[in-house]
Amino acid sequence: MKKLALLVPLVLALAVSACTSGSESSAGSTGGGGAAEGSVEASAGGAMPRANDRSVSSSAVPQVGPQVVKTATLDLGIANGSFDQKVGEAHAVADSLGGFVVESFASQGSGKRIAEGSLVLRIPAESYESALSRLRELGKVESLEETGQDVSKEFVDLNARIRQLRAVEAQLLELLQRADDVPAALAVQNQLSQVQLDLEQARGRLQYLDNRVAFATISMSMHELGIIAPKDDGGFGIVDAWATAGSAFLAVVGWLFVGIAVAAPILILLGLAFLVGREVRRRLAHA
């Protein structure tokens, strides 16, 4: 009973440390990630010699090679009227290399038909160069951007964090089985829930990175190249004549309204002067 009472605070402290400072412990375990797991086991049980701890931890650390997330953005100009065909060929390139299309978008051009759009393809990393080369042949390359993100360190950190959380989880499960009172069981259960949550998050992040590394992402957009209309060097069609006549008529009407607006005050004053003069002459004649 006394041994259990001493172990509970110790393991709870380890659980809190694993939950709150996982990234720091992961970074510190990059060169010897298993040492952290060995120290956790030694502090919990104390039965395994230090030499054994070192041998086990060194063999438990996985050798992680270069892990690079490859992405590319490709913009193609394709022949007029060939959009549907080129989209089908892009799908065929992805299928033939074991990839797939995760997103597709298309829109109408000026001719009321599908003439431009975009695709997002996921291609196995080992076939990335081959896929990009074949996709470039579908049209005229207008822009191409390639990026590579090295996530090797994050792989090592996540693996070390997962090992540490697994060790703490195992010890908490053992303590939960041995707990003989409610307060101790609740304390262990709370820390166990947090450790398991952190463990699932670390596993999910590792799985996500593994998928990003295993499959390169190529985002490509395609648009049909417009046909340039030939210049008309001569001739004056009936449509042009009506357009010119309409423009001239509107211009004349506009200037007419401007003239009326300017002359209206003067015409009003002249009319008033005429009426006043006629009234004066009428009164003088009667006098």
C-alpha positions as CSV (number, residue, x, y, z in Angstrom):
1,M,0.0,0.0,0.0
2,K,2.8,2.4,0.9
3,K,4.6,1.5,-2.3
4,L,1.5,2.3,-4.3
5,A,1.1,5.6,-2.5
6,L,4.7,6.5,-3.4
7,L,4.3,5.4,-7.0
8,V,1.1,7.4,-7.7
9,P,2.7,10.9,-7.4
10,L,5.7,9.8,-9.3
11,V,3.8,8.5,-12.3
12,L,1.4,11.4,-12.2
13,A,4.4,13.8,-12.4
14,L,5.8,11.9,-15.3
15,A,2.4,12.0,-17.0
16,V,2.1,15.8,-16.6
17,S,5.7,16.2,-17.9
18,A,4.8,14.1,-21.0
19,C,1.7,16.1,-21.7
20,T,3.1,19.6,-21.1
21,S,6.6,19.3,-22.4
22,G,6.4,16.6,-25.0
23,S,8.0,18.7,-27.8
24,E,11.0,19.5,-25.6
25,S,11.5,15.9,-24.6
26,S,11.1,14.8,-28.2
27,A,13.7,17.3,-29.4
28,G,16.1,16.1,-26.7
29,S,15.6,12.5,-27.7
30,T,16.4,13.0,-31.3
31,G,19.9,11.6,-30.9
32,G,18.9,8.9,-28.4
33,G,15.1,8.9,-28.2
34,G,14.9,5.6,-26.4
35,A,16.8,6.9,-23.4
36,A,13.7,8.9,-22.3
37,E,11.6,5.8,-22.4
38,G,14.3,3.8,-20.5
39,S,14.5,6.5,-17.8
40,V,10.7,6.4,-17.4
41,E,10.7,2.6,-17.0
42,A,13.7,2.7,-14.6
43,S,12.1,5.3,-12.4
44,A,8.8,3.4,-12.2
45,G,10.1,-0.1,-11.5
46,G,13.8,0.4,-10.8
47,A,14.4,-3.3,-11.5
48,M,16.2,-3.0,-14.8
49,P,20.0,-2.3,-14.9
50,R,21.2,0.9,-16.6
51,A,23.3,-1.0,-19.1
52,N,20.2,-2.9,-20.2
53,D,18.3,0.4,-20.5
54,R,20.9,1.8,-22.8
55,S,21.0,-1.3,-25.0
56,V,17.2,-1.5,-25.2
57,S,16.8,2.3,-25.9
58,S,19.4,2.4,-28.6
59,S,17.8,-0.5,-30.4
60,A,14.3,0.9,-30.0
61,V,15.1,4.2,-31.8
62,P,14.0,3.9,-35.5
63,Q,16.4,5.1,-38.1
64,V,14.4,7.8,-40.0
65,G,15.8,8.7,-43.4
66,P,15.1,11.9,-45.3
67,Q,11.4,12.7,-45.2
68,V,10.5,15.3,-47.8
69,V,7.0,16.7,-48.6
70,K,7.0,17.4,-52.4
71,T,4.5,19.9,-53.9
72,A,4.3,21.5,-57.4
73,T,2.0,24.1,-59.0
74,L,1.7,23.9,-62.7
75,D,-0.1,26.3,-65.1
76,L,-0.7,25.1,-68.7
77,G,-2.1,26.8,-71.8
78,I,-3.8,24.2,-74.0
79,A,-5.2,24.2,-77.6
80,N,-8.6,25.6,-78.2
81,G,-11.4,23.0,-77.8
82,S,-9.1,20.4,-76.1
83,F,-10.0,21.0,-72.5
84,D,-12.1,17.8,-71.9
85,Q,-9.4,15.7,-73.6
86,K,-6.6,17.2,-71.6
87,V,-8.5,16.6,-68.3
88,G,-8.9,13.0,-69.3
89,E,-5.2,12.7,-70.1
90,A,-4.3,14.2,-66.7
91,H,-6.6,11.6,-64.9
92,A,-4.9,8.9,-67.0
93,V,-1.4,10.0,-65.9
94,A,-2.5,9.9,-62.2
95,D,-4.1,6.5,-62.6
96,S,-1.2,4.9,-64.5
97,L,1.3,5.9,-61.7
98,G,-0.9,4.7,-58.8
99,G,-2.1,8.2,-57.9
100,F,-5.5,9.8,-57.8
101,V,-7.3,13.1,-58.2
102,V,-8.5,14.7,-55.0
103,E,-10.0,17.9,-56.3
104,S,-11.4,19.1,-59.7
105,F,-12.8,22.4,-60.8
106,A,-14.0,23.7,-64.3
107,S,-15.6,26.9,-65.5
108,Q,-17.1,28.2,-68.8
109,G,-15.1,30.4,-71.2
110,S,-16.3,33.1,-73.4
111,G,-17.8,30.5,-75.8
112,K,-20.4,29.2,-73.3
113,R,-18.5,25.9,-72.9
114,I,-16.0,24.5,-70.4
115,A,-12.6,26.0,-71.4
116,E,-10.6,26.3,-68.1
117,G,-10.2,24.6,-64.8
118,S,-7.9,23.1,-62.2
119,L,-7.0,19.7,-60.8
120,V,-5.2,18.6,-57.6
121,L,-3.4,15.3,-58.0
122,R,-1.7,13.0,-55.4
123,I,1.1,11.0,-56.9
124,P,3.4,8.4,-55.2
125,A,6.6,10.2,-54.2
126,E,8.8,7.9,-56.3
127,S,6.8,8.7,-59.4
128,Y,6.7,12.5,-58.8
129,E,9.3,13.4,-61.5
130,S,7.7,11.1,-64.1
131,A,4.2,12.5,-63.4
132,L,5.3,16.1,-63.6
133,S,7.2,15.5,-66.9
134,R,4.1,13.8,-68.5
135,L,1.8,16.6,-67.3
136,R,4.0,19.3,-68.7
137,E,3.6,17.7,-72.1
138,L,-0.2,18.3,-72.1
139,G,0.2,21.9,-73.1
140,K,2.3,25.0,-73.0
141,V,3.9,25.6,-69.6
142,E,3.2,29.1,-68.5
143,S,4.4,28.7,-64.9
144,L,5.9,26.0,-62.7
145,E,6.7,26.1,-59.0
146,E,8.2,23.2,-57.1
147,T,8.8,23.1,-53.3
148,G,10.1,20.5,-50.9
149,Q,9.7,20.6,-47.2
150,D,12.0,18.4,-45.0
151,V,10.0,17.0,-42.1
152,S,12.6,14.5,-40.9
153,K,13.1,16.2,-37.6
154,E,9.4,16.2,-36.9
155,F,9.2,12.5,-37.7
156,V,11.9,11.8,-35.1
157,D,10.3,14.0,-32.5
158,L,6.9,12.5,-33.0
159,N,8.3,8.9,-32.7
160,A,10.1,9.8,-29.5
161,R,7.0,11.5,-28.1
162,I,4.8,8.5,-28.9
163,R,7.2,6.1,-27.2
164,Q,7.3,8.2,-24.1
165,L,3.5,8.5,-24.0
166,R,3.1,4.8,-24.4
167,A,5.4,4.1,-21.5
168,V,3.5,6.6,-19.3
169,E,0.2,5.1,-20.4
170,A,1.3,1.6,-19.5
171,Q,2.3,2.7,-16.0
172,L,-0.9,4.6,-15.5
173,L,-3.0,1.6,-16.5
174,E,-1.1,-0.5,-14.0
175,L,-1.6,2.0,-11.3
176,L,-5.3,2.3,-12.1
177,Q,-5.7,-1.5,-11.6
178,R,-3.9,-1.3,-8.3
179,A,-5.7,1.7,-6.9
180,D,-7.8,0.8,-3.9
181,D,-9.6,4.1,-3.2
182,V,-11.7,6.5,-5.3
183,P,-9.5,9.6,-5.0
184,A,-6.4,7.8,-6.2
185,A,-8.3,6.1,-9.0
186,L,-9.8,9.4,-10.2
187,A,-6.4,11.2,-10.2
188,V,-4.9,8.4,-12.2
189,Q,-7.9,8.3,-14.6
190,N,-7.7,12.0,-15.3
191,Q,-4.0,11.8,-16.2
192,L,-4.6,8.7,-18.2
193,S,-7.3,10.4,-20.3
194,Q,-4.9,13.3,-21.1
195,V,-2.0,11.0,-21.9
196,Q,-4.2,9.0,-24.3
197,L,-5.5,12.1,-25.9
198,D,-2.0,13.4,-26.5
199,L,-1.0,10.0,-27.8
200,E,-3.8,9.9,-30.4
201,Q,-2.9,13.5,-31.5
202,A,0.7,12.5,-32.0
203,R,-0.2,9.4,-33.9
204,G,-2.6,11.4,-36.1
205,R,0.0,14.0,-36.9
206,L,2.6,11.2,-37.7
207,Q,0.1,9.5,-40.0
208,Y,-0.7,12.8,-41.7
209,L,3.0,13.5,-42.3
210,D,3.6,10.0,-43.5
211,N,0.8,10.4,-46.1
212,R,2.1,13.8,-47.2
213,V,5.6,12.3,-47.7
214,A,4.3,9.1,-49.4
215,F,2.2,11.1,-52.0
216,A,3.4,14.2,-53.6
217,T,0.8,16.9,-54.4
218,I,0.6,18.5,-57.9
219,S,-1.8,21.4,-58.4
220,M,-2.4,22.1,-62.0
221,S,-4.5,24.6,-63.8
222,M,-5.4,24.6,-67.6
223,H,-7.0,27.1,-69.8
224,E,-7.6,27.1,-73.6
225,L,-5.5,29.6,-75.5
226,G,-7.9,32.1,-77.2
227,I,-8.0,32.5,-81.0
228,I,-6.8,35.9,-82.1
229,A,-9.3,37.5,-84.6
230,P,-7.7,38.8,-87.9
231,K,-7.6,42.6,-88.4
232,D,-10.2,44.1,-90.8
233,D,-8.2,46.4,-93.1
234,G,-11.0,47.7,-95.2
235,G,-14.8,47.9,-95.8
236,F,-17.5,49.7,-93.8
237,G,-20.5,47.4,-93.0
238,I,-24.1,48.3,-92.3
239,V,-23.6,47.5,-88.6
240,D,-20.8,50.0,-88.4
241,A,-22.9,52.6,-90.3
242,W,-25.8,52.2,-87.8
243,A,-23.5,52.4,-84.9
244,T,-21.9,55.6,-86.2
245,A,-25.3,57.2,-86.9
246,G,-26.7,56.3,-83.5
247,S,-23.6,57.9,-81.8
248,A,-24.0,61.1,-83.9
249,F,-27.7,61.4,-83.1
250,L,-27.1,61.0,-79.4
251,A,-24.4,63.7,-79.6
252,V,-26.7,66.1,-81.4
253,V,-29.6,65.6,-78.9
254,G,-27.2,66.1,-76.0
255,W,-25.9,69.4,-77.4
256,L,-29.4,70.5,-78.1
257,F,-30.4,70.1,-74.5
258,V,-27.3,71.9,-73.4
259,G,-28.2,74.9,-75.7
260,I,-31.8,75.0,-74.4
261,A,-30.6,75.0,-70.8
262,V,-28.2,77.8,-71.4
263,A,-30.7,80.0,-73.4
264,A,-33.8,79.4,-71.2
265,P,-33.0,82.1,-68.6
266,I,-32.3,84.7,-71.3
267,L,-35.6,83.9,-73.1
268,I,-37.5,84.2,-69.9
269,L,-36.1,87.6,-69.2
270,L,-36.8,88.8,-72.7
271,G,-40.4,87.5,-72.5
272,L,-41.0,89.4,-69.2
273,A,-39.5,92.6,-70.6
274,F,-41.8,92.3,-73.6
275,L,-44.9,91.9,-71.4
276,V,-43.9,94.8,-69.2
277,G,-43.3,97.1,-72.2
278,R,-46.6,96.2,-73.7
279,E,-48.4,97.0,-70.5
280,V,-46.7,100.4,-70.2
281,R,-47.6,101.4,-73.7
282,R,-51.2,100.4,-73.1
283,R,-51.5,102.5,-70.1
284,L,-49.8,105.5,-71.8
285,A,-52.3,105.2,-74.7
286,H,-55.3,105.3,-72.4
287,A,-53.9,108.3,-70.5
